[in-house]
Structures are given as structure tokens and as C-alpha cells.
Amino acid sequence: MITVSLCMIVRDEEAVLERCLESVKEAVDEIIIADTGSTDRTKEIGRKYTEKVYDIPWQDDFAAARNFAFSRGTMEYLLWLDADDVLPGGSLDKLRNLKETLCEDTDVVMMPYVVAFEKDGSPAFSYYRERIVKNGCGYSFVGKVHEVIPPRGNIFYADIPVEHRKIKAGDSERNLRIYERMEREGEPFDSRALYYYGRELYFHENYQKGRRVLEAFLERPDGWVENRIDATRQLAGCLYRLGEEEEALRALLRALEYDVPRGETCCDLGRHFQDRGRYEQAVYWYKQALTAKKELSSGAFIREECYGFLPAISLCVCYDRLGDREKAEQYNELAGKYRPESEHYLMNKKYFDC
């Protein structure tokens, strides 16, 4: 059986830290907590679970903080979690079983990270993350923001979801602030950092600069394919808001250069044509979404609704606009299989029953 050190960085997490540690404590052999400046009871709570609570100064660098925590781990493998993460029911037993069965030549364990949820609690947005790495083999985080451990060696994919369950709003400006500081100080951006900088600019409604940064990222030859595909969608979002609709369409179609279209891209293309009354073209793309490639293990950001409910309910609307009531009702029923409690499905059902 392998041994595992849980390594965390925390700050002012008294509301969630105990919940996290209770969910995982029985599956780990050591707990390391690196505190970056808490002013609440975070460290006091942490000391209920471990004596290994360290103070480190915060330097606007998530990778540096996480690597400090990793450096204190003494077990064979290192596991990271955020304070507002939790192992849901079933994942604890799966993690225990993994410890008993994992091949000793495994270097990295990838696990699903669920970061958004539907009203019924099912996953809405998820992706695989490198969650456990072998100690003493040079694995470390890179990136001041959206830090990552570049996977290499023998990689194992484990169906052990970790859920990100925030209960308070974080500092929404923090990531953008770090990137802007890097830019002011002339610090070089690798392709991954440039991609995430463009996303932050888009989410903060700086569409003109977001456009420039995302275009610069897409021109780089070393961008990861899933980041490239997603960047075309973020770029299109900037262009729509700048009133450049044809350029936005071209940005979405650019995703086809990199791989077969993902459900997210298909839904965006469907919406483009639907919003302009071009329903036959919209139907084509929504149908593509229903059969699109969904590679959970790719590490891509997966919007679950783009592979079921969203294209189905949109096909209902499009066929209704085309005057084909029978097909419209069929796709509404399909949407209901994905989300039987959806108000859109239920309203449509009343419409078809009239």
C-alpha cells in the first residue's frame, strides 16, 4: 500500500477547512498545511488535524506556495486539495482502494475536478487535474496563477471526483491583478499563462485587450490543443461584445483546425445561427453537439449541458421555428430526459399539450 501526504495552502478558511479535512483524513497518512497569512481560526482548526502547520509569506505566486507545502511532505505520494474542496460520498472509499491497488511505478494520478453543479447536484462543469504525484521525483507546480504540475511519466486516470464547494466569494480581481503585475514588470508569459490572462480579461469585460491577448496565444505554436479550442470560444465572446459578429463566427470555426469539434463549440455555433434566424444551420450544429467528442480524461473544461440538455432544448426551439412541431416535441422530450425538472422543458411541454 502506498502512503500519501495531503499538502494544502490556506488563508482565512475557517468556514470550510474542517469540512475538507474531515472528508479526506481517513485516506491520508500525513497532513501538511501552509498558511499564507490567515487572520481567523484557520490555523487553530488545522492544528486539530496535524502538528505540521507552517507560516509562509504570500508573494502573489500560487506555484511557489504549493511547492513549499509539497517540500514538507514525507510520504511516498503527495496529494493537493484546496480548503473549499471536499471528497464526496464514495470518493473516500475509492481513494482508500487506490492506495491499496496503485502500481508502484505510477508517477501521476489524474482525478476529476467538479467545480460547478446543476440544481439537482449533478456535475455541470468538470475537468481532470493532476491530483497525486510521486514524491522525490521532481514534480512541482508552475505558474503564479492557475498553477499546474506538468504531467509526465506513468499517468493513471482514477475515477475519484473531488468537488470544489465554495461557500463565499473570493477575490475576483486577484488573478487579473497578478497577471497585470507580471506584464508591468516585464515578466515573460508562457503560452498557458497567456491563455489564462486572455480568459481573465474576457471575464472582466476588457474585450479589446482580451482579443489581443487571445489572438497572440493562438499564434503561438506550443499552445495545448484543448486551450486552443477553448481560446477560440473566449475570443469569439470578445468579438461578439465588440460588435464584430462575422469575426466571432470565424473565431469559432477556427476550432476546427485543431480537432473534431467539441460540444461546447457546436453549441456556440448553433447559437450563432439560431440568434440570426438561420435555423437549418443551427439544427446542424446542435445535432453535432449531441454526438460530439467528450474526452473527460483530456483535461478540457467540460460543460455537461453541451452534450445533452442544451442542444436538445435548442433543437426543440429551432424545429418549432421551422414549423416542424413533431420534431420540436421529440427534442423537448429528449431534453426532459437530461433535466426532467427544467422549467424550460416543463413550459415547452405545456405548450405542446395545448
C-alpha positions as CSV (number, residue, x, y, z in Angstrom):
1,M,0.0,0.0,0.0
2,I,1.3,3.5,-0.9
3,T,1.4,6.3,1.7
4,V,0.1,9.8,0.9
5,S,0.8,13.3,2.3
6,L,-2.0,15.8,1.9
7,C,-0.4,19.1,1.2
8,M,-2.5,22.3,1.3
9,I,-2.2,26.1,1.1
10,V,-4.8,28.1,3.1
11,R,-5.7,31.6,4.1
12,D,-8.8,32.6,6.1
13,E,-10.6,29.3,5.5
14,E,-12.2,28.7,9.0
15,A,-15.6,28.2,7.3
16,V,-14.5,25.3,5.1
17,L,-11.2,23.8,6.3
18,E,-12.7,21.4,8.8
19,R,-15.2,20.1,6.2
20,C,-12.4,19.4,3.8
21,L,-10.1,17.6,6.3
22,E,-13.0,15.5,7.7
23,S,-13.8,14.3,4.2
24,V,-10.2,13.1,3.5
25,K,-8.4,12.5,6.8
26,E,-9.0,8.7,6.8
27,A,-7.4,8.3,3.4
28,V,-4.1,10.1,4.0
29,D,-1.1,9.4,6.2
30,E,0.1,12.9,6.8
31,I,-1.4,16.4,6.6
32,I,0.7,19.5,5.7
33,I,-0.9,22.9,5.9
34,A,0.9,26.0,4.7
35,D,-0.8,29.2,5.8
36,T,-0.2,32.3,3.8
37,G,-1.5,34.9,6.3
38,S,-4.8,33.9,8.0
39,T,-6.3,36.3,10.5
40,D,-9.1,34.0,11.5
41,R,-9.2,30.5,13.2
42,T,-7.8,28.6,10.2
43,K,-4.5,27.6,11.8
44,E,-6.3,26.6,15.0
45,I,-8.6,24.3,13.1
46,G,-5.7,22.9,11.1
47,R,-3.8,22.0,14.3
48,K,-6.7,19.8,15.3
49,Y,-5.7,17.5,12.5
50,T,-1.9,18.0,12.3
51,E,1.1,19.5,14.0
52,K,2.6,20.4,10.6
53,V,1.1,23.8,10.2
54,Y,3.6,26.3,8.6
55,D,3.5,30.0,8.1
56,I,4.7,31.3,4.7
57,P,4.6,34.8,3.3
58,W,2.2,35.3,0.4
59,Q,4.1,36.5,-2.7
60,D,1.3,36.5,-5.4
61,D,2.6,33.2,-6.6
62,F,0.4,30.1,-6.1
63,A,3.0,27.7,-7.5
64,A,5.6,28.8,-5.0
65,A,3.2,28.4,-2.1
66,R,2.1,24.9,-3.2
67,N,5.7,23.8,-3.8
68,F,6.5,24.9,-0.3
69,A,3.8,22.6,1.0
70,F,5.0,19.8,-1.2
71,S,8.5,20.2,0.1
72,R,7.3,19.4,3.6
73,G,5.6,16.1,2.6
74,T,7.4,13.0,3.7
75,M,5.2,10.2,2.3
76,E,5.6,8.3,-1.0
77,Y,3.0,10.3,-2.8
78,L,1.8,13.9,-2.5
79,L,-1.9,14.9,-2.8
80,W,-3.1,18.5,-3.0
81,L,-6.5,20.0,-2.2
82,D,-7.9,23.4,-1.7
83,A,-9.6,24.2,1.6
84,D,-13.0,24.5,-0.1
85,D,-12.6,21.1,-1.8
86,V,-14.3,18.0,-0.5
87,L,-14.3,14.3,-1.2
88,P,-17.9,13.5,-1.9
89,G,-19.6,10.3,-0.8
90,G,-17.9,7.3,-2.4
91,S,-14.7,9.1,-3.2
92,L,-13.2,8.4,0.2
93,D,-13.5,4.7,-0.2
94,K,-12.2,4.9,-3.8
95,L,-9.2,6.8,-2.6
96,R,-8.5,4.2,0.1
97,N,-8.8,1.5,-2.5
98,L,-6.5,3.4,-4.8
99,K,-3.8,3.4,-2.1
100,E,-4.1,-0.4,-1.8
101,T,-4.1,-1.1,-5.6
102,L,-2.0,1.6,-7.2
103,C,1.0,0.2,-9.1
104,E,4.2,1.5,-7.5
105,D,5.6,2.7,-10.9
106,T,2.7,5.2,-11.2
107,D,4.0,8.7,-11.2
108,V,0.9,10.9,-11.5
109,V,-2.8,10.2,-10.7
110,M,-5.3,12.3,-12.6
111,M,-8.7,12.8,-10.9
112,P,-11.9,14.6,-12.0
113,Y,-12.4,18.1,-10.5
114,V,-16.0,19.1,-10.4
115,V,-16.2,22.9,-10.0
116,A,-19.9,23.7,-10.8
117,F,-23.2,21.9,-10.2
118,E,-26.7,21.7,-11.5
119,K,-29.7,22.4,-9.2
120,D,-30.0,18.7,-8.6
121,G,-26.4,18.5,-7.5
122,S,-25.1,16.7,-10.6
123,P,-21.9,18.0,-12.2
124,A,-22.2,20.9,-14.6
125,F,-18.6,21.7,-15.2
126,S,-15.6,19.5,-14.7
127,Y,-12.2,18.5,-15.9
128,Y,-9.3,16.2,-14.9
129,R,-6.5,17.5,-12.8
130,E,-3.2,16.1,-11.8
131,R,-4.1,15.4,-8.1
132,I,-1.5,13.0,-6.7
133,V,2.2,12.8,-7.7
134,K,5.1,10.6,-6.6
135,N,7.3,12.3,-4.0
136,G,11.0,12.9,-4.7
137,C,10.7,12.7,-8.5
138,G,10.9,16.4,-9.3
139,Y,7.2,17.1,-9.6
140,S,6.4,20.7,-8.9
141,F,3.8,23.4,-9.7
142,V,4.5,26.1,-12.3
143,G,2.5,29.3,-12.9
144,K,1.8,32.1,-10.5
145,V,-1.9,31.8,-11.3
146,H,-3.8,28.7,-12.4
147,E,-0.8,26.7,-11.3
148,V,-0.3,23.2,-12.7
149,I,2.0,20.2,-12.4
150,P,3.1,19.3,-16.0
151,P,2.2,15.6,-16.1
152,R,4.9,13.2,-17.3
153,G,5.9,9.6,-16.7
154,N,3.4,6.9,-15.9
155,I,0.0,8.5,-15.6
156,F,-3.1,6.8,-14.1
157,Y,-6.6,8.1,-14.5
158,A,-8.7,7.5,-11.4
159,D,-12.5,8.0,-11.3
160,I,-12.3,9.7,-7.9
161,P,-14.1,13.0,-8.1
162,V,-13.0,16.0,-6.0
163,E,-15.7,18.6,-5.6
164,H,-15.0,22.3,-5.3
165,R,-17.6,23.6,-2.9
166,K,-17.2,27.4,-2.4
167,I,-19.4,29.0,0.2
168,K,-18.0,32.5,0.0
169,A,-16.9,34.8,-2.8
170,G,-13.2,35.0,-3.3
171,D,-11.1,37.9,-4.5
172,S,-12.4,38.2,-8.1
173,E,-9.7,40.7,-9.0
174,R,-6.7,38.7,-7.7
175,N,-5.8,36.6,-10.7
176,L,-6.1,39.6,-13.1
177,R,-4.1,41.7,-10.7
178,I,-1.2,39.1,-10.7
179,Y,-1.2,38.9,-14.5
180,E,-1.2,42.7,-14.9
181,R,1.7,43.0,-12.4
182,M,3.6,40.4,-14.4
183,E,3.0,42.4,-17.5
184,R,4.1,45.7,-15.9
185,E,7.3,44.1,-14.6
186,G,8.1,42.6,-18.0
187,E,7.9,39.0,-16.8
188,P,7.6,36.6,-19.7
189,F,4.3,34.8,-20.3
190,D,4.4,31.2,-21.4
191,S,1.6,30.1,-23.6
192,R,-0.5,28.7,-20.8
193,A,-0.2,31.9,-18.8
194,L,-1.1,33.9,-21.9
195,Y,-4.2,31.8,-22.5
196,Y,-5.4,32.3,-18.9
197,Y,-4.6,36.0,-19.0
198,G,-6.9,36.3,-22.0
199,R,-9.7,34.5,-20.2
200,E,-9.3,36.8,-17.2
201,L,-9.6,39.8,-19.4
202,Y,-12.7,38.4,-21.1
203,F,-14.4,37.7,-17.8
204,H,-13.5,41.2,-16.6
205,E,-15.1,42.7,-19.7
206,N,-11.9,44.1,-21.1
207,Y,-12.8,42.8,-24.5
208,Q,-10.4,44.7,-26.7
209,K,-7.3,43.7,-24.7
210,G,-8.7,40.2,-24.2
211,R,-9.0,39.9,-28.0
212,R,-5.3,40.9,-28.5
213,V,-4.1,38.5,-25.8
214,L,-6.1,35.6,-27.0
215,E,-5.1,36.2,-30.6
216,A,-1.4,36.3,-29.5
217,F,-1.9,33.0,-27.7
218,L,-3.4,31.3,-30.8
219,E,-0.5,32.4,-32.9
220,R,2.0,30.6,-30.6
221,P,3.0,27.1,-31.9
222,D,3.2,25.4,-28.5
223,G,-0.3,26.0,-27.1
224,W,-2.0,22.9,-25.7
225,V,-4.8,21.8,-28.1
226,E,-7.6,22.0,-25.5
227,N,-6.5,25.5,-24.5
228,R,-6.5,26.5,-28.2
229,I,-10.0,25.1,-28.7
230,D,-11.3,27.0,-25.6
231,A,-9.5,30.2,-26.6
232,T,-11.4,30.3,-29.9
233,R,-14.6,30.5,-27.8
234,Q,-13.3,33.1,-25.4
235,L,-12.0,35.1,-28.4
236,A,-15.4,34.8,-30.1
237,G,-17.0,36.1,-26.9
238,C,-14.8,39.2,-27.0
239,L,-15.6,39.8,-30.7
240,Y,-19.4,39.5,-30.2
241,R,-19.3,42.1,-27.5
242,L,-17.2,44.3,-29.7
243,G,-19.9,44.1,-32.4
244,E,-17.7,42.0,-34.8
245,E,-20.1,39.2,-35.4
246,E,-18.6,37.8,-38.6
247,E,-15.1,37.8,-37.0
248,A,-16.7,36.0,-34.0
249,L,-18.0,33.3,-36.3
250,R,-14.6,32.9,-37.9
251,A,-13.0,32.5,-34.4
252,L,-15.4,29.7,-33.5
253,L,-14.8,27.9,-36.8
254,R,-11.1,28.2,-36.2
255,A,-11.5,25.5,-33.5
256,L,-12.0,23.0,-36.3
257,E,-8.3,23.5,-37.2
258,Y,-7.3,21.7,-34.0
259,D,-9.6,18.7,-33.7
260,V,-13.1,17.5,-34.3
261,P,-15.5,20.0,-32.7
262,R,-16.3,19.7,-29.1
263,G,-19.9,20.0,-27.8
264,E,-19.2,23.5,-26.4
265,T,-18.1,24.8,-29.9
266,C,-21.0,23.1,-31.6
267,C,-23.5,24.8,-29.2
268,D,-21.8,28.2,-29.7
269,L,-22.1,27.7,-33.5
270,G,-25.7,26.6,-33.2
271,R,-26.5,29.7,-31.1
272,H,-24.8,31.9,-33.6
273,F,-27.1,30.8,-36.4
274,Q,-30.2,30.5,-34.1
275,D,-29.9,34.1,-33.0
276,R,-29.8,35.2,-36.6
277,G,-32.9,33.1,-37.6
278,R,-30.8,30.7,-39.7
279,Y,-32.5,27.7,-38.1
280,E,-31.4,24.9,-40.5
281,Q,-27.8,25.8,-39.9
282,A,-28.4,26.0,-36.2
283,V,-30.0,22.5,-36.3
284,Y,-27.0,21.1,-38.0
285,W,-24.6,22.3,-35.2
286,Y,-26.9,21.4,-32.4
287,K,-27.2,17.8,-33.8
288,Q,-23.4,17.7,-33.9
289,A,-23.2,18.6,-30.2
290,L,-25.4,15.6,-29.3
291,T,-22.8,13.3,-30.9
292,A,-19.7,15.4,-30.2
293,K,-16.5,14.0,-28.8
294,K,-16.4,14.3,-25.0
295,E,-13.0,13.3,-23.7
296,L,-13.2,13.6,-19.9
297,S,-9.6,12.5,-19.5
298,S,-8.3,15.1,-21.9
299,G,-8.2,17.8,-19.2
300,A,-10.5,20.0,-21.2
301,F,-13.1,22.1,-19.4
302,I,-16.4,20.1,-19.9
303,R,-19.8,21.8,-19.8
304,E,-22.0,18.8,-19.4
305,E,-25.1,20.6,-20.7
306,C,-23.4,21.0,-24.1
307,Y,-23.6,17.2,-24.6
308,G,-27.2,16.7,-23.9
309,F,-29.7,19.2,-22.5
310,L,-28.6,22.4,-24.2
311,P,-28.6,21.1,-27.8
312,A,-31.8,19.1,-27.2
313,I,-33.8,22.1,-25.9
314,S,-32.3,24.3,-28.6
315,L,-33.3,21.8,-31.3
316,C,-36.8,21.9,-29.9
317,V,-36.9,25.7,-30.4
318,C,-35.3,25.6,-33.9
319,Y,-37.7,22.9,-35.2
320,D,-40.6,24.8,-33.8
321,R,-39.5,27.9,-35.7
322,L,-39.1,25.8,-38.8
323,G,-42.8,24.7,-38.4
324,D,-41.9,21.0,-37.6
325,R,-43.9,20.6,-34.4
326,E,-43.4,16.9,-34.2
327,K,-39.6,17.0,-34.2
328,A,-39.8,20.0,-31.8
329,E,-41.7,18.0,-29.3
330,Q,-39.4,15.0,-29.8
331,Y,-36.4,17.0,-28.9
332,N,-38.2,18.6,-25.9
333,E,-38.8,15.1,-24.6
334,L,-35.1,14.3,-25.1
335,A,-34.2,17.5,-23.1
336,G,-36.5,16.3,-20.4
337,K,-34.6,13.0,-20.1
338,Y,-31.5,15.1,-19.2
339,R,-33.3,17.5,-16.9
340,P,-36.8,16.5,-16.0
341,E,-37.2,19.4,-13.6
342,S,-36.1,22.1,-16.1
343,E,-38.5,25.0,-16.3
344,H,-37.8,25.3,-20.0
345,Y,-38.7,21.6,-20.6
346,L,-41.9,21.9,-18.5
347,M,-43.0,25.1,-20.1
348,N,-42.5,23.6,-23.6
349,K,-44.4,20.5,-22.5
350,K,-47.4,22.7,-21.6
351,Y,-47.1,24.4,-25.0
352,F,-47.1,21.1,-26.9
353,D,-50.1,19.8,-24.8
354,C,-52.2,22.8,-25.9
